Amino acid sequence: MILIRERPAYPHLSLTSGKEAPRSLRLNARAICLAAAAALGLATPGAAAAQSFGIQNPEDLLVDQTPQGLRSGPQAFYPRIDFDLARDTNIYDRETAKIADTFVSVRPSVSYRPDLSRHEVDVTASGEIRRYFEQSSENSEQFGLRARTRLDLAQRIVVRSTAEIARRVESRGEFGDNPLSDSPIEYTLTSGGLNVGRYGGVLELGAGAQISHRNYSDVSIGGVDTDLSFRDVTDKRAFVDGSIRLSPGIRAFGEASYETTSYDVNPVRDRDSDGYSLLAGARFDVSDLIEAEVAAGYVHRSYDDPTIRSFNGLDFRVLGRWSPTPRLQVAAVGRRSVERSPSVGIPAVVQSRFQLEARQSLGSRMIAALSADVARWDYQDSPVRETRYAIDGSLSVRLARMFSVTGGAGYRKQTETGGGRAYDGATIRIGLAVII
């Protein structure tokens, strides 16, 4: 499966930078499209989530790979703890004056998932403690609580809800990160969402809403405290979607959404904005081995400040999954989105991202994976353009039911035009996972 990880988890497979990924979710390929859309712009958990790919994953061929959990009747808790030792050749992602360091990451988590006949509840608490051997200013602690529910009602009606509160650290190298800050930028994330849909028939319909708020802490730059309240932002989104089955293997769908972005402080120019997106496409279940989704449309974003030019352009979403053999799986996902402002002079960032991963089971205890990621950031109302390329490989070995070891390496390179940020770096890592 494609693995998209949120940073309280140093990745075993990174589809973001070859270093660490800002989002942490293990999803099936169709849910990944939504995860990518969420990471790239508050995606809909609508029609695209109504169905899931029914193809066997290479992990399914491993022995003793299913967590047993701690159970008492229908109640079930799933504890896990990951340990990683990693070496990074450019921990600040700078073009010059690069600094290499080694760090240890410890990531405990526990999920509560009771056994329910119709519905689903998933509550996960997680955290990360990271310690660097030399650059102690990069040390960090993160924690979060996330809840997800699904109610299966009569007449194929499904109600989904999500809620999260977390203390996060912004990954070095991501847009918005300040390479001159004395420590990583921290923020508090709160979010929630609700959607209702009728799925499973010839015609499917859904609607929902989402809201999220990021509150940034002050950061020290050159020993001087800097107020980052200009980055505090609230995003709201409402959507409707629908699909119709044209044949047993083809389903056409459409989505329409409306979004608003509001900043707590606009010291230079009013970056508050609203806009809409229209998408239409089709899902293809070509066979048990190949499934794909392709959508294209139009996105518009206008700003309260009349001097800021509106954005109008192509919106798209693509994903595919191919299993040429039971032991090999290839998955791809691409998405465009309008991202939050990283500075007082930039109204928004248009992000386009493509990710590809191949996973191969080697025997009954090993999984090898290779992933690639291309991300482009266009800073609106500015000549700055940045493009990052990353590749990552790993090998995971299941030692016993509760223990697995992973080793991997990655390389990342970012180019720029118009005065952006360029850098490159590599990582090598080894990790141990204890899964109950």
N, C-alpha and C positions, 0 to 999 in steps of 0.2 A: 504494500500500500504506500501511496505517497504519504510522507510524514511532514506535517507542518507543525512546528513547535513554537510555543509561546515562551518567552524567556522567563519562567523560572525553570527552565530545563535546557541545559546545554545539550545540543542535538546529537543523537547517534547518527542521524541522517539530516543534514541541513539542506533545505531548499531555499535558503535566503542568502547567506553570505559565505558559506563554507566555514564560518566561525561560530555563529550562534544565531538563532532565529528568533524573531520577536513574537511569534505566536506558537502555542503548543497544543496541537490537536492531532490525534490519530484517527483518521476518518476513512470511510470508503470513498471511492473515486467520485461518486456523485455528490456526496456530502462535502467533499473537498472543494467542489466548485463553489458551494455556499461558504465554506470556511475562507476560501480565497477572497470571495466577494465581501465577506465580513471584514477580513483584514484589509481589504482594498477599498472598503467604502460601505460598511454596514449592510451586509447582504440580506436578502430575503430568505427566511427558512420556509419558502412556499412550495410551489409546484416542483421545483428542482429537488426538494427533499422528500417528495412524496414517494418516490421509488428509490430503490437501492440496487446497485449492481449485484447480481447473484453469482458472480464468478468466484471460485475458490482462490484464496490468497496463498502465496507460498508458505506463510506462517502456519497455515492449517495442516501442513505436512510434518511439522515438527512434533516430537514426542513431548508429552507433559507440558504443553505450552499454555494451557488454560489456567488462569489463577483460580485457586480454590476458595480463597477468602475465609473470613471468620463468620460462622453462621450460628444463629439461634432461631430455629423455626424459619419463617419467611424473611427474617432480617439478615442482611449480609453486608459485611464490611470488607473492603479490599485494600489492605495496606501495601505500600511499596516504598522502597528507598533506593536511590541511585547515587553512586559515587563515581566521579570522573576526575582523572588527572590529565591535564592538557597543557600543551606548549603552543604559544601563539607568537609569531614573529613580528607582529605589529599590533599591539593591544589597543593603541589609540587610533588606528587606521589613519595614519598621517603619510603624506607623500615624502617628507624629509624628517630627519631626527626620529627615526623609527626606534621603538623600544620593544624588545622581546621579553616575555616573562612566562612563568609557569604558574598555574593556579589549580586549586582543588575545588570541586563543586560537590556539595551534598544536597540532595533534593528528596525530602520525605513527602509522601502524599498518602491520603486515605480517602477512599470513595465509599459512599453508602448507596447501595443499589438493592432494595428489597425485591423479593420474587413476587411479582404481581401477575395475575392472570391476563389482564387486558391493558393495564396502564404501565407507565414507566416513570420512575423517579431516580435521579442521579445527582447526588450532592458530593462535591469533591473539595477537600481542603488540601492545599499544597504550599510548598515553600522552597526556597533555595538559600543556602549559605555559601558564599564564594570568597575564597581567600587566596590572594596572590603572594608568591614567595618574596618578591622584591618591592613591587609598587603597591604598598598597602593602601594608598588612597583609592585604588580601584576596588577594594573590598566592598561587598554589598550583601544585603539581606532582602529577600522578597518573600511575599506570602499572599495568599488569595483564597477566596471562598467562592465557588461557582455552583449554581443549582440549575437543573434542567428537568422539566416534567413533560410528559405526553399523556393526554387523556384520549382514549379511543371510545367515542360515543356511538350512539346508534346511527344508522343510515350512513356509515362510512365517514362520519365527521370526526376530525382529529383536531385537538386543541394542544398547542405547544407553547411553553413559556420558558424563559431563561432569565437568570439574574446573576450578577457578579459584582463583587467588591474585592479590590486587590491593590496591593502596593507594589509597583513595578519600577524597574530600572530601564531606561532607554538604551538600546544596544548601540555600542560604538559603531560608527560608519553609517547608521541610518540617517535619512534626511531629518534635520532638526537637531541632531547631536552636535555639540560644540567641541571640536577637538582640543580647544584650549582650556576647557573646564578642568578644575582640579580633581574632580571626582565625577562619576557618572550622574546623569540627570535623572532625578526620581519624580514619580508622579503617582497619584491615586486615581484609580479607574473605578467608576461605578456605572453599571449598565443594566438594562432590562429589556425584555421583548415579549411580545405575545402575538400569535397568529392562529387563525382558525381556517380550516379548509375541509373540503369534501373530496376525498381521493378514492381511487380504486375502480372507477367506472370509465365509461367512454369519455365523459366530460368531467374534468376536474377544475375546481375553483378554490381560490384561497385569498385571504387578506390578512394584513397585520401591521404592527407598528413597533418601532424600536427607539430607544433613547440611550445615550451614553454621555458621560461627563469625565473630562480629564482635568485634574487639578495638580499643577506642577509646583514642586518645592523650589525654594531659592537654591542657587548653586554658587559656589565660589569660583571665580575666574582670576587667576593671578593673585590670590589671597584677598580679593575684594568680593563681598557678597553681592550677587546679582539677582534682582527680582525677575522671576519668570511668569508672573501673573498674566502677561500679555499672551501666553500660550494656553491659558485655561479656556477650555472650549466645550460647548455642548452641541452634540449632533442629534438630530431627530429625523426619523424616516418613517414614511407610511407607504404601503404598497398593496397592489392587487395583482393577482396572476391567474392564469388559467391555461388549460391544455385540452386537446382533443385527440383521441386515438384514431389515426387514419388507417392503420393496418396493424396486424399483430406485432410488427417490428418497428413501426414509426409512430411517433406522437409529436404533433405540432403544438407549440406553446407561445405565450406572450406574457410580458411583464411590464407594468407601469409603476413608477415610484416617484415620490416627491420627497425632497430632503431640504433641511435647513441647518445652517451652521452659525452659531452665535458665540462670540468671544466675550469674556467677562470684561476685558479691557482692550481698547483700541487707541493706543497713545499717538499713533502717527496717521493712520488712515483707517476707515471703517471697512474691515474685512468680512463683516457679516454677509451671508449670502443665502440664496435658496436656488433650487433648480429641480429638474426632473430628468428622468431617464426612461426611454422606451426601448424594449428589446423584443425581438421575435426570432424564433428558431425552431429547431426540431431535434428530437432525441431518436437515435437509431440503435435498436437492438439487432445488429446484423446477424449475430449468432451467439452461442454460449461463450465464444472466444473474443468477440469484438463488440464493444458498445461505445457510442460517441454522442456528444451533444455540441451543437453549433448554434450560436445566436449572435445577431448583429442588430444595431439600432442607433439611436441618436441620444446624446446627452447635452443638456444645457445648464449653465450655471451663471447667474447674474449677481451683482454685488450692490450693497447699499450705497457705496461710494460711487457716484456717477463717473468719476475719472478712471475707474478700473474697468477695463474692457471685459465684456462677458465672454464666457467660454462656450463654444459650440463645436461639437465634433462627433466622431464615431465612438460608439459604445460597442463593446464586444465581450463575449464569453465563449470559450471553447474548452472542451475536455474530451479525452478519449482514454480508453482502457483496452488493452490487448493482452490476451493470455495465450500465446502460441503453444505452450505446454503447461501442464499442471504445476510445474516447478518454476516457471518464468512468467513474470508479469511486467508490463510496461504501461505507465500511466502518464498523462500530460494534462496540464491545465493552464489557461491563459485568461487574463481579466484586465479591464481598464477601470480606473476609478478616479474621483476627485478627492484628494487628501487634504488634511488640515494644514494650516499655515505654520511654518517653522520660525518665522520672524515677523517683526512689525511691518516690514516693507514688502513682504510677499503675500498676496491674497490667498493663494492655494497652490497645491502641487498636483499635477496630473500624472498619475502613475500607470504604467503599462508593465505587466509582468507575465512571464512565461516560465513554466516549470516542467521538468521532465525527470522521471525516475524509472529505473529498472531494478527489479528484485528477483533474485535467483536463490532457490533453496538448494543447498549442497548436502545431500544426505538427509538424515532425520534430525540433526542437531545444529545445523549452520545455515545462516542466511547471509548472502552477499548482496550489496546494494551499491548502485552508482546513480548520482543525481546531478542535474545541471539546472541553473537558474539564471535568467536574464531579466533585469529590472531597469526600467528607464524612468527618470523623474524630470518632468518639464516644469520649471518654476514659472508660474504665471506672472505676466507683467514684468518679465525679466528675461535676459538672454541666457541665463544659466540652464544648462542641460547636463545631466549626469546619467551614466549608464554603468551598471555593475554586472559583471559576469562571475559566476562561481561554479565550482565543480567539487563534489564530495564523494568519497567512497568509504565503505565500512564493511566489516565482517563481524557478525554476532554469533556466538556459540552458546548453546544451552548446556550448562554443565550438569544441572539437576533440575528437578521441578521448580525449585525456588530460586535458583541462581543462574545468571547468564553473564557472559563477559563480551564486551564489544571493543573493537579497535577500529580506528579510522583516521583519515587525513583529508584535508580540504585546502583548496586554493581559491582566492578571490582577487579580483582586479576591478577597479573603478576608473573610468575615464570621464572627462568633463570638457565642456565648451562654455565660453562666456563667463569664466571666473568661478567655476564650481570647484568641487573637491575631487582630487584624484589620489589613489593609493593602491597598494597591493599588499597581500599578506597570506600566510599559510598557517595551518594548524595541524597538530598531530595529537591524538588522544587515546586513552584506554579507560574503560569503565567497567564497573561491576553493578549489577542490578539484583536486588533481593525482592522477590515478588511472592507474596503470601496468597 
